[in-house]
Structures are given as C-alpha cells and as structure tokens.
C-alpha cells in the first residue's frame, strides 16, 4: 500500500518535471523587428545640428542647401548651417 502510494507520487513529480522541462526546451528566441536601411544620397554630410528641440545638438544628416549651406533632414527640423564644401 505504501509502495503504491510512493510510486504514484513519484509518477506525478516526474510528469510535472517533464512538463516544465519540456516548456523550457521548446522556447524559441523572440524575433524582433528588423532594422530598415535607406540609401543615403550622394553629397550628404553628418554635421552638428544646433536645433536643441528636435535634434539635441547631435550629428545628423544634412543635405546641400545652396552655396556652402547644409539643411538638416531630420523630420521636423530643417535647420540650416554653414559647412565646408569638399
């Protein structure tokens, strides 16, 4: 009688352990969204943008805006700065 009860308890423990271990072994790595890359137009420069409200004085992408001037292309910015023409 006691032996049968011990066998039943061990079977329940083994089943519970197999269920938990099976879930752990079946986990798959979470696949997050992939980064999207965009082509950068020729002549683009990365210059410091002094618009603290939008760009925070970080180096951002600037495109040519005229004779020695560059315009920030960050959405909502459009700040123009003087830069070297290389």
Rosetta silent file (secondary structure, phi, psi, omega in degrees, C-alpha in Angstrom):
SEQUENCE: XXXXXXXXXXXXXXXXXXXXXXXXXXXXXXXXXXXXXXXXXXXXXXXXXXXXXXXXXXXXXXXXXXXXXXXXXXXXXXXXXXXXXX
SCORE:     score description
SCORE:     0.000 S_00000001
   1 L     0.000  -48.784  178.970    0.000    0.000    0.000 S_00000001
   2 H   -66.974  -37.251 -179.764    2.726    2.469    0.940 S_00000001
   3 H   -64.120  -42.047  179.337    4.806    1.349   -2.037 S_00000001
   4 H   -64.747  -38.710  179.029    1.942    2.015   -4.434 S_00000001
   5 H   -66.156  -41.358  178.050    1.424    5.487   -2.935 S_00000001
   6 H   -64.069  -39.866  179.303    5.144    6.298   -3.319 S_00000001
   7 H   -64.047  -42.748  179.163    5.085    5.128   -6.929 S_00000001
   8 H   -63.147  -43.727  179.296    2.055    7.351   -7.664 S_00000001
   9 H   -62.567  -45.264  179.478    3.738   10.367   -6.007 S_00000001
  10 H   -64.245  -36.675  176.340    6.951    9.808   -7.984 S_00000001
  11 H   -65.269  -40.693  177.704    4.998    9.480  -11.223 S_00000001
  12 H   -64.850  -43.420  178.434    3.207   12.781  -10.539 S_00000001
  13 H   -63.366  -44.033  179.869    6.511   14.515   -9.726 S_00000001
  14 H   -63.622  -40.447  178.710    8.153   13.072  -12.858 S_00000001
  15 H   -64.739  -44.566  179.667    5.195   14.187  -15.004 S_00000001
  16 H   -63.147  -41.256  178.521    5.254   17.719  -13.557 S_00000001
  17 H   -65.419  -40.837  179.066    9.017   17.958  -14.080 S_00000001
  18 H   -65.124  -38.026  178.860    8.724   16.716  -17.668 S_00000001
  19 H   -65.199  -46.889 -179.647    6.027   19.314  -18.424 S_00000001
  20 H   -66.484  -42.038 -179.880    8.103   22.170  -17.007 S_00000001
  21 H   -68.091  -35.689  178.314   11.306   20.988  -18.647 S_00000001
  22 H   -63.903  -41.271  177.049    9.517   20.484  -21.962 S_00000001
  23 H   -62.622  -41.080 -179.714    8.278   24.087  -21.947 S_00000001
  24 H   -65.142  -41.740 -177.507   11.792   25.309  -21.230 S_00000001
  25 H   -73.783  -24.641 -179.085   13.331   23.235  -24.023 S_00000001
  26 H   -86.885   -3.801 -179.859   10.686   24.286  -26.569 S_00000001
  27 L   -60.648  136.560  177.152   11.276   28.027  -26.085 S_00000001
  28 L  -111.584  148.166  178.752   12.190   29.806  -29.247 S_00000001
  29 L   -64.552  143.173  179.937   14.119   33.061  -29.342 S_00000001
  30 L   -75.555  126.443  179.218   11.937   36.123  -29.732 S_00000001
  31 L   -97.569  115.412 -179.902   12.372   37.650  -33.157 S_00000001
  32 L   -88.854  177.283  178.128   12.078   41.415  -33.015 S_00000001
  33 L   -67.419  142.484 -179.838   11.520   43.822  -35.861 S_00000001
  34 L   -84.770  151.868  177.731   14.433   44.157  -38.232 S_00000001
  35 L   -71.522  144.750  175.984   16.097   47.493  -38.909 S_00000001
  36 L  -104.705  135.644 -178.985   15.256   49.177  -42.168 S_00000001
  37 L  -112.370  141.605 -179.873   18.049   50.773  -44.126 S_00000001
  38 L  -121.307  148.455  177.360   17.671   53.615  -46.583 S_00000001
  39 L   -70.686  138.224  178.031   20.036   54.788  -49.276 S_00000001
  40 L   -96.853  125.395 -178.814   21.879   57.990  -48.395 S_00000001
  41 L   -61.905  150.170  177.013   22.009   60.499  -51.265 S_00000001
  42 L   -61.222  145.191  178.805   25.412   61.487  -52.613 S_00000001
  43 L    84.227    5.176  179.261   26.849   64.634  -51.050 S_00000001
  44 L   -76.826  138.922  177.904   25.179   64.074  -47.697 S_00000001
  45 E  -121.756  149.629  172.999   27.141   65.238  -44.645 S_00000001
  46 E  -103.115  106.701 -177.087   26.695   64.439  -40.965 S_00000001
  47 E  -121.628  161.389  176.989   27.022   67.781  -39.160 S_00000001
  48 E   -70.593  129.346  177.921   26.108   69.014  -35.700 S_00000001
  49 L  -101.846  125.586 -175.872   22.546   70.325  -35.678 S_00000001
  50 L   -91.603   14.439  175.126   22.012   73.193  -33.235 S_00000001
  51 L   -86.718   91.678 -174.194   18.257   72.754  -33.037 S_00000001
  52 L   -65.566  -25.799 -178.037   18.152   71.530  -29.438 S_00000001
  53 L   -71.799  -30.325 -176.583   14.379   70.983  -29.501 S_00000001
  54 L  -110.016  -53.252 -172.884   14.432   68.369  -32.260 S_00000001
  55 L   -96.228  -18.931  176.394   17.976   67.087  -32.815 S_00000001
  56 L    67.050   30.520  178.367   19.534   67.857  -29.433 S_00000001
  57 L    61.382   29.286  175.391   22.837   69.081  -30.911 S_00000001
  58 L   -92.375  163.785  175.620   23.684   65.627  -32.224 S_00000001
  59 E   -76.627  120.600 -178.190   25.326   64.923  -35.553 S_00000001
  60 E  -126.051  169.126 -178.348   22.511   64.455  -38.016 S_00000001
  61 E   -74.568  129.326  177.703   22.212   64.051  -41.757 S_00000001
  62 E  -124.372  138.813  175.854   22.438   67.301  -43.727 S_00000001
  63 E  -111.787  155.333 -178.385   21.923   67.762  -47.460 S_00000001
  64 E   -58.725  132.568 -177.911   23.285   70.560  -49.604 S_00000001
  65 L  -124.717   12.146  179.993   21.040   73.638  -49.460 S_00000001
  66 L   142.800 -156.115 -173.985   22.921   76.153  -51.542 S_00000001
  67 L   -71.601   87.586  177.834   26.225   77.976  -51.621 S_00000001
  68 L    81.898    6.554  179.673   28.081   76.447  -48.641 S_00000001
  69 E  -109.975  152.088 -178.527   24.933   75.808  -46.585 S_00000001
  70 E  -131.164  138.486 -179.697   23.522   72.494  -45.405 S_00000001
  71 E  -109.114  132.421  177.472   19.941   71.672  -44.313 S_00000001
  72 E   -69.060  134.380 -177.809   19.164   69.116  -41.603 S_00000001
  73 L  -100.302    8.888  176.777   16.942   66.324  -42.942 S_00000001
  74 L   -65.684  132.590 -179.819   15.587   65.212  -39.555 S_00000001
  75 L   -56.270  128.200  178.942   11.757   65.281  -39.716 S_00000001
  76 L    88.385    1.866 -177.386   10.503   68.487  -38.116 S_00000001
  77 L  -104.556  -85.126 -179.755   13.880   70.241  -38.108 S_00000001
  78 L    75.747   11.552  179.735   15.069   71.833  -41.367 S_00000001
  79 L   -60.128  138.634  179.342   17.798   73.815  -39.584 S_00000001
  80 E  -109.639  136.137 -179.199   20.338   75.334  -41.982 S_00000001
  81 E  -136.765  156.226  177.463   24.015   75.590  -41.089 S_00000001
  82 E   -87.635  133.834  179.609   27.175   76.703  -42.832 S_00000001
  83 L  -141.375  170.394 -179.745   29.591   73.902  -43.636 S_00000001
  84 L   -79.885  142.849  175.928   32.622   73.240  -45.754 S_00000001
  85 L   -97.164  101.503  178.097   32.156   72.215  -49.386 S_00000001
  86 L  -101.755    0.000    0.000   34.520   69.309  -50.047 S_00000001
